[in-house]
Amino acid sequence: MQNNPVIVDIARSPMGRGKPGCVLSEVHPADLLRQVMVGVVERNRLDPGLVDDIIMGCVSQAGEQAVPTGRTAWLGAGYPVHVPCTMVERRCGSSQQAVHFAAQGIAAGAYDIVLAGGIESMSRVPMGSARMGKDPHGVAYEERFPGSVGQGISAELIAARWGISREEMDIYSARSHQLAEQARQDGLLAKEIIAIETPGGLVTQDETIRAGTTAEGLAQLKTSFNNDEIAARFPEINWSITAGNSSQITDGASVALVMSEAAANRLGLTPRARFVAFDVIGDDPLLMLTAPIPATQRVLKKAGLDIGQMDHIEVNEAFAPVPLAWLRDIKADPARLNPRGGAIALGHPLGASGTRLMASMLHGLEETGGRYGLQTMCEAGGLANATIIERI
């Protein structure tokens, strides 16, 4: 059990809307991540020289995020130069995968202490910046999967094929904002957040939550992806995805302190959760956002548990049909799904979302006294990660 990986701490920045002029848009990505890193290191009184590796997720590794942002954030904090860093890019699951790599490295005996997490400043490095308008697929891929579509169309296809109505999506999306606002009012989100210094002052709360959101209001929004060519190809699409039932473009950072149980005991730190099982899987690249379903089935099988034993569940709300289709197939208790709100309300800073979800899950388990938490995340290309943790 000496190499048993545990979560000692986990935290995130407030979530800022990912547009110029919003609360975190004047903060360089490295400085945003740096402040969360420093917060985690300092509140655990950790000697930074003991960290074996820094593993950070980031999707748009271009522009101000083109160099290893975890490395520049670490050095910007004044921490020791001997501590290495690597960046992970598994699309929206990048920071969840970073935590997997950290825990797996500890279990293998390669590490004792790792900082794992992610960063995405979508106001400063817009989504798709790394692609620069080029075809990312290549000829052979296009021959095998002709007519690839974007994630918005994939979400439309999922809504159509799972029979999810616009009304159901809007009701679910309003719920996300309502739950997030209630958690904020109850002071629960503050426990996850490390305040961020910006040129405009200290940011302590999420900018993304819209407390007055209703399903009736969301029903007035125009759909986002209407396309005559796509409609001819997929006549089953009803055009129901809007900005209101999709995740928000967001700036944010999140960091987990993962270490061996032996290291935690040696340093006098109290583990908060252990890892029970991991999974990562690919699924249909056209539907693209369905892989959380088989990932959930596999991770539960690996853990020897069933969905009824999961006290807190986080399924990333990339688009409302993703968790709703997941619910249709997995038949989980809806009350346990994203009970503090999800990415529709809190936002989706791509590379940072995995550890953002894990922070919500662990804090939620601690607040309710729950034992097991399940987290899964759809990722571009038809991928998904899944993680089960157990609160200690």
TORBA-208066 format. One record per residue (C-alpha): residue in three letters; z, y, x. Coordinates in steps of 0.1 Angstrom, whole numbers, plus 5000, padded with zeros to 4 digits. Each point is the difference from the previous one (the first is absolute). Example, Ala and Ser with C-alpha at 12.3 -4.5 7.8 and 13.67 -1.06 7.14 Angstrom:
// TORBA-208066
<node residu="ALA" z="5078" y="4955" x="5123"/>
<node residu="SER" z="4993" y="5034" x="5014"/>
***
This chain:
// TORBA-208066
<node residu="MET" z="5000" y="5000" x="5000"/>
<node residu="GLN" z="5001" y="5023" x="5030"/>
<node residu="ASN" z="4964" y="5010" x="4995"/>
<node residu="ASN" z="5003" y="5004" x="4962"/>
<node residu="PRO" z="4983" y="5033" x="4992"/>
<node residu="VAL" z="5019" y="5025" x="4978"/>
<node residu="ILE" z="4995" y="5035" x="4986"/>
<node residu="VAL" z="5027" y="5022" x="5012"/>
<node residu="ASP" z="4986" y="5033" x="4986"/>
<node residu="ILE" z="4970" y="5013" x="4982"/>
<node residu="ALA" z="4990" y="5035" x="4989"/>
<node residu="ARG" z="4971" y="5022" x="4991"/>
<node residu="SER" z="4990" y="5036" x="4999"/>
<node residu="PRO" z="4997" y="5018" x="4967"/>
<node residu="MET" z="4965" y="4994" x="4985"/>
<node residu="GLY" z="4977" y="5031" x="5002"/>
<node residu="ARG" z="4968" y="5005" x="4980"/>
<node residu="GLY" z="4972" y="4993" x="5025"/>
<node residu="LYS" z="4982" y="5033" x="4996"/>
<node residu="PRO" z="4999" y="5032" x="5022"/>
<node residu="GLY" z="5027" y="5023" x="4989"/>
<node residu="CYS" z="5024" y="4973" x="4989"/>
<node residu="VAL" z="5035" y="4996" x="5014"/>
<node residu="LEU" z="4993" y="4977" x="5029"/>
<node residu="SER" z="4964" y="5011" x="5008"/>
<node residu="GLU" z="5011" y="5024" x="5028"/>
<node residu="VAL" z="5018" y="4972" x="5019"/>
<node residu="HIS" z="4980" y="4981" x="5026"/>
<node residu="PRO" z="5000" y="4962" x="4993"/>
<node residu="ALA" z="5018" y="4993" x="5033"/>
<node residu="ASP" z="5027" y="5025" x="4991"/>
<node residu="LEU" z="5004" y="4986" x="4965"/>
<node residu="LEU" z="5005" y="4965" x="5014"/>
<node residu="ARG" z="5022" y="5013" x="5028"/>
<node residu="GLN" z="5025" y="5014" x="4976"/>
<node residu="VAL" z="5004" y="4968" x="4981"/>
<node residu="MET" z="5003" y="4980" x="5032"/>
<node residu="VAL" z="5026" y="5023" x="5013"/>
<node residu="GLY" z="5020" y="4999" x="4968"/>
<node residu="VAL" z="5001" y="4962" x="5001"/>
<node residu="VAL" z="5009" y="4998" x="5037"/>
<node residu="GLU" z="5027" y="5027" x="4998"/>
<node residu="ARG" z="5018" y="4988" x="4969"/>
<node residu="ASN" z="5003" y="4965" x="5015"/>
<node residu="ARG" z="5012" y="5015" x="5033"/>
<node residu="LEU" z="4973" y="4978" x="5017"/>
<node residu="ASP" z="4993" y="5005" x="5037"/>
<node residu="PRO" z="4962" y="5005" x="4997"/>
<node residu="GLY" z="4995" y="4984" x="5034"/>
<node residu="LEU" z="5010" y="4966" x="4984"/>
<node residu="VAL" z="4969" y="5000" x="4977"/>
<node residu="ASP" z="4976" y="4973" x="5011"/>
<node residu="ASP" z="4969" y="5012" x="4981"/>
<node residu="ILE" z="4988" y="5025" x="4974"/>
<node residu="ILE" z="4976" y="4985" x="4974"/>
<node residu="MET" z="4985" y="5026" x="4977"/>
<node residu="GLY" z="4974" y="4998" x="4972"/>
<node residu="CYS" z="4973" y="5026" x="4995"/>
<node residu="VAL" z="4967" y="4997" x="4981"/>
<node residu="SER" z="4980" y="5031" x="5010"/>
<node residu="GLN" z="5004" y="4998" x="5038"/>
<node residu="ALA" z="4978" y="5030" x="5006"/>
<node residu="GLY" z="5005" y="5037" x="5007"/>
<node residu="GLU" z="5037" y="5008" x="5004"/>
<node residu="GLN" z="5008" y="4963" x="4994"/>
<node residu="ALA" z="4974" y="4987" x="5026"/>
<node residu="VAL" z="5025" y="4992" x="5028"/>
<node residu="PRO" z="5030" y="4977" x="4995"/>
<node residu="THR" z="5019" y="5023" x="4977"/>
<node residu="GLY" z="5032" y="4979" x="5004"/>
<node residu="ARG" z="4998" y="5006" x="5038"/>
<node residu="THR" z="4996" y="5037" x="4997"/>
<node residu="ALA" z="5027" y="5003" x="4974"/>
<node residu="TRP" z="5024" y="4980" x="5022"/>
<node residu="LEU" z="4992" y="5021" x="5031"/>
<node residu="GLY" z="5002" y="5032" x="4980"/>
<node residu="ALA" z="5035" y="4990" x="4991"/>
<node residu="GLY" z="5009" y="5000" x="5037"/>
<node residu="TYR" z="5006" y="4962" x="5000"/>
<node residu="PRO" z="4994" y="4977" x="5030"/>
<node residu="VAL" z="4965" y="4996" x="5012"/>
<node residu="HIS" z="5004" y="4963" x="5007"/>
<node residu="VAL" z="5001" y="4991" x="4963"/>
<node residu="PRO" z="4965" y="4988" x="4990"/>
<node residu="CYS" z="4981" y="5005" x="4967"/>
<node residu="THR" z="4971" y="4985" x="4981"/>
<node residu="MET" z="4983" y="5010" x="4968"/>
<node residu="VAL" z="4991" y="4976" x="4971"/>
<node residu="GLU" z="4972" y="5005" x="4976"/>
<node residu="ARG" z="5000" y="4976" x="4971"/>
<node residu="ARG" z="4989" y="5026" x="4975"/>
<node residu="CYS" z="5027" y="5009" x="4974"/>
<node residu="GLY" z="5022" y="4972" x="5013"/>
<node residu="SER" z="5001" y="5013" x="5036"/>
<node residu="SER" z="5037" y="5008" x="5001"/>
<node residu="GLN" z="5010" y="4969" x="4981"/>
<node residu="GLN" z="4981" y="4980" x="5026"/>
<node residu="ALA" z="5017" y="5020" x="5027"/>
<node residu="VAL" z="5033" y="4988" x="4987"/>
<node residu="HIS" z="4987" y="4964" x="4998"/>
<node residu="PHE" z="4989" y="5002" x="5037"/>
<node residu="ALA" z="5034" y="5014" x="5010"/>
<node residu="ALA" z="5020" y="4973" x="4981"/>
<node residu="GLN" z="4977" y="4972" x="5013"/>
<node residu="GLY" z="5002" y="5013" x="5036"/>
<node residu="ILE" z="5038" y="5000" x="4997"/>
<node residu="ALA" z="5000" y="4965" x="4985"/>
<node residu="ALA" z="4978" y="4988" x="5029"/>
<node residu="GLY" z="5024" y="5015" x="5026"/>
<node residu="ALA" z="4976" y="5026" x="5012"/>
<node residu="TYR" z="5021" y="5030" x="4988"/>
<node residu="ASP" z="5036" y="5009" x="4992"/>
<node residu="ILE" z="4994" y="5035" x="4985"/>
<node residu="VAL" z="4969" y="5015" x="4984"/>
<node residu="LEU" z="4992" y="5031" x="4981"/>
<node residu="ALA" z="4973" y="4991" x="4974"/>
<node residu="GLY" z="4985" y="5023" x="4974"/>
<node residu="GLY" z="4971" y="5023" x="4994"/>
<node residu="ILE" z="4985" y="5034" x="4997"/>
<node residu="GLU" z="4972" y="5016" x="4980"/>
<node residu="SER" z="4993" y="5038" x="4997"/>
<node residu="MET" z="4973" y="4999" x="4974"/>
<node residu="SER" z="4999" y="5038" x="4998"/>
<node residu="ARG" z="4992" y="5003" x="5037"/>
<node residu="VAL" z="4980" y="4968" x="5005"/>
<node residu="PRO" z="4982" y="4993" x="4968"/>
<node residu="MET" z="4993" y="4965" x="4988"/>
<node residu="GLY" z="4968" y="4986" x="5016"/>
<node residu="SER" z="5002" y="5023" x="5030"/>
<node residu="ALA" z="4997" y="4971" x="5024"/>
<node residu="ARG" z="4968" y="4989" x="4983"/>
<node residu="MET" z="4982" y="5034" x="5003"/>
<node residu="GLY" z="4975" y="4990" x="4972"/>
<node residu="LYS" z="4987" y="4969" x="5018"/>
<node residu="ASP" z="4995" y="4965" x="4985"/>
<node residu="PRO" z="5031" y="4980" x="5010"/>
<node residu="HIS" z="4987" y="4966" x="4989"/>
<node residu="GLY" z="4969" y="4990" x="5020"/>
<node residu="VAL" z="4969" y="4981" x="4990"/>
<node residu="ALA" z="5015" y="4965" x="4998"/>
<node residu="TYR" z="5029" y="5011" x="4977"/>
<node residu="GLU" z="4976" y="5018" x="4977"/>
<node residu="GLU" z="4978" y="4969" x="4998"/>
<node residu="ARG" z="5030" y="4979" x="4990"/>
<node residu="PHE" z="5016" y="5026" x="4977"/>
<node residu="PRO" z="4971" y="5022" x="4988"/>
<node residu="GLY" z="5008" y="5032" x="4981"/>
<node residu="SER" z="5036" y="5005" x="5012"/>
<node residu="VAL" z="5020" y="5024" x="4979"/>
<node residu="GLY" z="5029" y="5024" x="5007"/>
<node residu="GLN" z="5036" y="4994" x="4989"/>
<node residu="GLY" z="4997" y="5021" x="4969"/>
<node residu="ILE" z="4972" y="4978" x="4987"/>
<node residu="SER" z="5021" y="4969" x="5010"/>
<node residu="ALA" z="5028" y="5014" x="4979"/>
<node residu="GLU" z="4977" y="5005" x="4971"/>
<node residu="LEU" z="4988" y="4964" x="5003"/>
<node residu="ILE" z="5036" y="4987" x="5001"/>
<node residu="ALA" z="5008" y="5020" x="4968"/>
<node residu="ALA" z="4970" y="4985" x="4983"/>
<node residu="ARG" z="5005" y="4964" x="5011"/>
<node residu="TRP" z="5037" y="4999" x="4993"/>
<node residu="GLY" z="4996" y="5018" x="4967"/>
<node residu="ILE" z="5022" y="5030" x="5009"/>
<node residu="SER" z="4994" y="5030" x="4978"/>
<node residu="ARG" z="5000" y="5037" x="5010"/>
<node residu="GLU" z="5030" y="5005" x="4977"/>
<node residu="GLU" z="5020" y="4972" x="5018"/>
<node residu="MET" z="4991" y="5016" x="5034"/>
<node residu="ASP" z="5011" y="5035" x="4989"/>
<node residu="ILE" z="5033" y="4987" x="4985"/>
<node residu="TYR" z="5007" y="4981" x="5032"/>
<node residu="SER" z="4992" y="5031" x="5021"/>
<node residu="ALA" z="5022" y="5023" x="4980"/>
<node residu="ARG" z="5028" y="4974" x="5005"/>
<node residu="SER" z="4995" y="5003" x="5037"/>
<node residu="HIS" z="5007" y="5037" x="5000"/>
<node residu="GLN" z="5029" y="4997" x="4975"/>
<node residu="LEU" z="5017" y="4973" x="5021"/>
<node residu="ALA" z="4995" y="5020" x="5032"/>
<node residu="GLU" z="5014" y="5031" x="4984"/>
<node residu="GLN" z="5030" y="4982" x="4987"/>
<node residu="ALA" z="5007" y="4984" x="5034"/>
<node residu="ARG" z="4997" y="5035" x="5015"/>
<node residu="GLN" z="5024" y="5015" x="4975"/>
<node residu="ASP" z="5025" y="4972" x="5006"/>
<node residu="GLY" z="4999" y="5007" x="5038"/>
<node residu="LEU" z="4985" y="4966" x="5008"/>
<node residu="LEU" z="4968" y="5012" x="5018"/>
<node residu="ALA" z="5021" y="5023" x="5022"/>
<node residu="LYS" z="5015" y="4969" x="5016"/>
<node residu="GLU" z="4965" y="4990" x="5012"/>
<node residu="ILE" z="4989" y="5034" x="5013"/>
<node residu="ILE" z="5003" y="5017" x="5034"/>
<node residu="ALA" z="4995" y="5037" x="4995"/>
<node residu="ILE" z="4970" y="5015" x="5019"/>
<node residu="GLU" z="5000" y="5034" x="5017"/>
<node residu="THR" z="4967" y="5019" x="4993"/>
<node residu="PRO" z="4988" y="5035" x="5007"/>
<node residu="GLY" z="5009" y="5008" x="4964"/>
<node residu="GLY" z="5035" y="4986" x="5002"/>
<node residu="LEU" z="5019" y="4968" x="4995"/>
<node residu="VAL" z="4984" y="4975" x="4976"/>
<node residu="THR" z="5025" y="4976" x="4984"/>
<node residu="GLN" z="4982" y="4987" x="4968"/>
<node residu="ASP" z="4968" y="4985" x="4990"/>
<node residu="GLU" z="4973" y="5025" x="4990"/>
<node residu="THR" z="4980" y="4973" x="4982"/>
<node residu="ILE" z="5022" y="4992" x="4969"/>
<node residu="ARG" z="4988" y="5018" x="4968"/>
<node residu="ALA" z="5031" y="4998" x="4978"/>
<node residu="GLY" z="4982" y="5010" x="4968"/>
<node residu="THR" z="4973" y="4973" x="5001"/>
<node residu="THR" z="4993" y="4983" x="4967"/>
<node residu="ALA" z="4975" y="4974" x="4990"/>
<node residu="GLU" z="4986" y="5024" x="4975"/>
<node residu="GLY" z="4994" y="5026" x="5027"/>
<node residu="LEU" z="4983" y="4974" x="5023"/>
<node residu="ALA" z="4977" y="4990" x="4972"/>
<node residu="GLN" z="4984" y="5034" x="5002"/>
<node residu="LEU" z="4988" y="4996" x="5036"/>
<node residu="LYS" z="4964" y="4993" x="5008"/>
<node residu="THR" z="4991" y="4966" x="5016"/>
<node residu="SER" z="4992" y="5002" x="5037"/>
<node residu="PHE" z="4973" y="4974" x="5009"/>
<node residu="ASN" z="4973" y="5001" x="4973"/>
<node residu="ASN" z="4967" y="4989" x="5014"/>
<node residu="ASP" z="4969" y="4990" x="4981"/>
<node residu="GLU" z="4988" y="4976" x="5026"/>
<node residu="ILE" z="5033" y="4983" x="5002"/>
<node residu="ALA" z="5002" y="4999" x="4962"/>
<node residu="ALA" z="4966" y="4982" x="4998"/>
<node residu="ARG" z="5012" y="4975" x="5026"/>
<node residu="PHE" z="5034" y="4994" x="4984"/>
<node residu="PRO" z="4997" y="5007" x="4962"/>
<node residu="GLU" z="5035" y="4987" x="4994"/>
<node residu="ILE" z="5015" y="5032" x="5016"/>
<node residu="ASN" z="5016" y="5024" x="4975"/>
<node residu="TRP" z="5006" y="5029" x="5024"/>
<node residu="SER" z="5037" y="5004" x="4998"/>
<node residu="ILE" z="5013" y="5009" x="5035"/>
<node residu="THR" z="5011" y="5036" x="5004"/>
<node residu="ALA" z="5019" y="5021" x="5025"/>
<node residu="GLY" z="5031" y="4994" x="4978"/>
<node residu="ASN" z="5000" y="4962" x="5001"/>
<node residu="SER" z="4992" y="4998" x="5037"/>
<node residu="SER" z="5022" y="5005" x="5031"/>
<node residu="GLN" z="5003" y="5035" x="5014"/>
<node residu="ILE" z="4984" y="5011" x="5033"/>
<node residu="THR" z="5031" y="5006" x="5021"/>
<node residu="ASP" z="5016" y="5011" x="5033"/>
<node residu="GLY" z="5029" y="4978" x="5011"/>
<node residu="ALA" z="5017" y="4979" x="5027"/>
<node residu="SER" z="5024" y="4971" x="4998"/>
<node residu="VAL" z="5020" y="4980" x="5026"/>
<node residu="ALA" z="5020" y="4968" x="5001"/>
<node residu="LEU" z="5024" y="4990" x="5027"/>
<node residu="VAL" z="4996" y="4962" x="5004"/>
<node residu="MET" z="5020" y="4980" x="5025"/>
<node residu="SER" z="5013" y="4966" x="5007"/>
<node residu="GLU" z="5033" y="4991" x="4984"/>
<node residu="ALA" z="5014" y="4995" x="5034"/>
<node residu="ALA" z="4990" y="5035" x="5011"/>
<node residu="ALA" z="5015" y="5015" x="4969"/>
<node residu="ASN" z="5033" y="4982" x="5006"/>
<node residu="ARG" z="5000" y="5011" x="5036"/>
<node residu="LEU" z="4995" y="5036" x="4991"/>
<node residu="GLY" z="5025" y="5000" x="4971"/>
<node residu="LEU" z="4973" y="5007" x="4974"/>
<node residu="THR" z="5000" y="4984" x="4966"/>
<node residu="PRO" z="4969" y="4982" x="4988"/>
<node residu="ARG" z="4989" y="5010" x="4965"/>
<node residu="ALA" z="4974" y="4973" x="4993"/>
<node residu="ARG" z="4984" y="4969" x="5015"/>
<node residu="PHE" z="4964" y="4989" x="4997"/>
<node residu="VAL" z="4994" y="4969" x="4978"/>
<node residu="ALA" z="4963" y="4996" x="5001"/>
<node residu="PHE" z="4967" y="5017" x="5009"/>
<node residu="ASP" z="4964" y="4996" x="4988"/>
<node residu="VAL" z="4967" y="5016" x="5006"/>
<node residu="ILE" z="4968" y="4989" x="4983"/>
<node residu="GLY" z="4964" y="5010" x="4991"/>
<node residu="ASP" z="4984" y="4999" x="4966"/>
<node residu="ASP" z="4967" y="5011" x="4983"/>
<node residu="PRO" z="4988" y="5031" x="5019"/>
<node residu="LEU" z="4982" y="5013" x="4968"/>
<node residu="LEU" z="5031" y="5000" x="4978"/>
<node residu="MET" z="5018" y="5009" x="5033"/>
<node residu="LEU" z="5034" y="5008" x="4984"/>
<node residu="THR" z="5009" y="4966" x="4986"/>
<node residu="ALA" z="5014" y="4984" x="5032"/>
<node residu="PRO" z="5037" y="5008" x="4991"/>
<node residu="ILE" z="4998" y="4972" x="4974"/>
<node residu="PRO" z="4993" y="4971" x="5024"/>
<node residu="ALA" z="5022" y="5017" x="5027"/>
<node residu="THR" z="5029" y="5000" x="4976"/>
<node residu="GLN" z="4994" y="4963" x="4990"/>
<node residu="ARG" z="4998" y="4990" x="5037"/>
<node residu="VAL" z="5031" y="5020" x="5012"/>
<node residu="LEU" z="5021" y="4986" x="4971"/>
<node residu="LYS" z="4989" y="4964" x="5009"/>
<node residu="LYS" z="5008" y="5007" x="5037"/>
<node residu="ALA" z="5035" y="5012" x="4990"/>
<node residu="GLY" z="5007" y="4972" x="4976"/>
<node residu="LEU" z="5008" y="5026" x="4973"/>
<node residu="ASP" z="4985" y="5010" x="4966"/>
<node residu="ILE" z="4992" y="5034" x="4986"/>
<node residu="GLY" z="5030" y="4999" x="4977"/>
<node residu="GLN" z="5023" y="5001" x="5031"/>
<node residu="MET" z="4985" y="5033" x="5012"/>
<node residu="ASP" z="5024" y="5028" x="4990"/>
<node residu="HIS" z="4978" y="5029" x="5012"/>
<node residu="ILE" z="4962" y="4999" x="5003"/>
<node residu="GLU" z="4977" y="5026" x="5015"/>
<node residu="VAL" z="4962" y="4997" x="4993"/>
<node residu="ASN" z="4982" y="5030" x="5014"/>
<node residu="GLU" z="4985" y="5021" x="4973"/>
<node residu="ALA" z="4967" y="5007" x="5017"/>
<node residu="PHE" z="4986" y="5001" x="4964"/>
<node residu="ALA" z="5018" y="4991" x="4968"/>
<node residu="PRO" z="4979" y="4969" x="4994"/>
<node residu="VAL" z="5013" y="4985" x="5033"/>
<node residu="PRO" z="5037" y="4994" x="4990"/>
<node residu="LEU" z="4989" y="4994" x="4963"/>
<node residu="ALA" z="4976" y="4972" x="5010"/>
<node residu="TRP" z="5027" y="4987" x="5023"/>
<node residu="LEU" z="5025" y="4999" x="4971"/>
<node residu="ARG" z="4974" y="4982" x="4978"/>
<node residu="ASP" z="4997" y="4971" x="5025"/>
<node residu="ILE" z="5034" y="4999" x="5016"/>
<node residu="LYS" z="5020" y="5005" x="4968"/>
<node residu="ALA" z="5028" y="5019" x="5016"/>
<node residu="ASP" z="5027" y="5020" x="4982"/>
<node residu="PRO" z="4983" y="5035" x="4996"/>
<node residu="ALA" z="5034" y="5017" x="5003"/>
<node residu="ARG" z="5003" y="4987" x="5036"/>
<node residu="LEU" z="4966" y="5014" x="5010"/>
<node residu="ASN" z="5001" y="5033" x="5019"/>
<node residu="PRO" z="5032" y="5010" x="4982"/>
<node residu="ARG" z="5003" y="5033" x="5020"/>
<node residu="GLY" z="4963" y="5010" x="4994"/>
<node residu="GLY" z="4971" y="4991" x="5022"/>
<node residu="ALA" z="4970" y="5016" x="5017"/>
<node residu="ILE" z="4987" y="5016" x="4968"/>
<node residu="ALA" z="5031" y="5022" x="5001"/>
<node residu="LEU" z="5011" y="4999" x="5036"/>
<node residu="GLY" z="4966" y="4999" x="5016"/>
<node residu="HIS" z="4982" y="4977" x="5024"/>
<node residu="PRO" z="4999" y="5013" x="5037"/>
<node residu="LEU" z="4978" y="4970" x="5010"/>
<node residu="GLY" z="5015" y="4990" x="5033"/>
<node residu="ALA" z="5036" y="5007" x="4990"/>
<node residu="SER" z="5001" y="4984" x="4965"/>
<node residu="GLY" z="5011" y="4966" x="5011"/>
<node residu="THR" z="5033" y="5011" x="5014"/>
<node residu="ARG" z="5003" y="5026" x="4972"/>
<node residu="LEU" z="5000" y="4971" x="4975"/>
<node residu="MET" z="5024" y="4980" x="5022"/>
<node residu="ALA" z="5024" y="5029" x="5001"/>
<node residu="SER" z="4999" y="5003" x="4962"/>
<node residu="MET" z="5005" y="4963" x="4997"/>
<node residu="LEU" z="5030" y="4997" x="5023"/>
<node residu="HIS" z="5017" y="5030" x="4987"/>
<node residu="GLY" z="4994" y="4987" x="4964"/>
<node residu="LEU" z="5015" y="4966" x="5009"/>
<node residu="GLU" z="5031" y="5017" x="5015"/>
<node residu="GLU" z="5005" y="5023" x="4969"/>
<node residu="THR" z="4997" y="4971" x="4975"/>
<node residu="GLY" z="5016" y="4972" x="5020"/>
<node residu="GLY" z="4968" y="4980" x="4999"/>
<node residu="ARG" z="4994" y="4973" x="5025"/>
<node residu="TYR" z="4962" y="4995" x="5005"/>
<node residu="GLY" z="4972" y="5025" x="5001"/>
<node residu="LEU" z="4962" y="4993" x="5000"/>
<node residu="GLN" z="4975" y="5026" x="5012"/>
<node residu="THR" z="4962" y="4997" x="4999"/>
<node residu="MET" z="4972" y="5024" x="5008"/>
<node residu="CYS" z="4963" y="4999" x="4992"/>
<node residu="GLU" z="4978" y="5010" x="5029"/>
<node residu="ALA" z="4963" y="5010" x="5004"/>
<node residu="GLY" z="4976" y="4971" x="5006"/>
<node residu="GLY" z="5019" y="4977" x="4976"/>
<node residu="LEU" z="5032" y="4995" x="5022"/>
<node residu="ALA" z="5037" y="5000" x="4991"/>
<node residu="ASN" z="5033" y="4996" x="5018"/>
<node residu="ALA" z="5032" y="4986" x="4983"/>
<node residu="THR" z="5036" y="5001" x="5012"/>
<node residu="ILE" z="5032" y="4985" x="4986"/>
<node residu="ILE" z="5033" y="5014" x="5013"/>
<node residu="GLU" z="5036" y="4991" x="4992"/>
<node residu="ARG" z="5026" y="5026" x="4998"/>
<node residu="ILE" z="5030" y="4992" x="5023"/>
***
